[in-house]
Amino acid sequence: MAAKVAFLDRVLAGYGPEAAEARSRFHDAVREAVHQMWPGEAGRPAHLAPNIEVGNVFYFAVQHLSPNDDTQRKAKELATDLATDLGQLRSLLAAQSVPSVSGPILIILVSGS
């Protein structure tokens, strides 16, 4: 996930100054995700569910890019793919953090054996 974050930042930087807004929104989204996962306050639990609003703002900033040539077109396509991959990974991380069997049901199953 970290490799995709770093690569997406490089792709946006390589797109050119026209992507400054999208790149700024990306930095905001990454900062928000890091703060949620590692709140920095002792005893405060991590919040793994993605912030949909911040992610959408970034995604739509990428979608509003208007490529001037084939290089920028490819960069926009790659940025879109990477943003989608990161969104899916973040959702998967959140889904995997939730136990699939509730505690009481698990106790009943173990006790009944």
Residue, then its C-alpha position, 0 to 999 in steps of 0.5 A: m500500500a505504501a509503495k502505491v501511495a509513493f508511486l501515485d504521488r510520483v505520477l501526479a508530480g510527473y503529470g505537471p503543474e496542472a495536477a497540483e490541486a489533485r496532488s494536494r488533495f491526495h496529500d490531504a487524503v494520505r494525511e487523514a488516513v495516517h491520522q486515522m490508523w495511527p491517532g498518536e494519542a495513547g489509548r485511542p483506537a485506530h479507525l480503519a474505515p476509509n474517509i469516503e468524503v476525502g477520498n472522493v474529493f481526491y478522486f474527482a480532482v484526478q478525474h477533472l484533469s484535462p490531459n494535453d498529450d498522450t503522456q498526460r493521458k497515460a498518467k491520468e489513467l495510471a493515477t485513476d487506476l492507482a487511486t482505485d487500487l488504494g481505495q479497494l485496499r483501504s476498504l479491504l483493510a477495514a473489512q478484515s479488521v472486523p471479526s467475521v464471527s461475533g464473540p458470543i457466537l464463538i463462545i457458544l461454538v467453542s463451549g458446545s464442542 
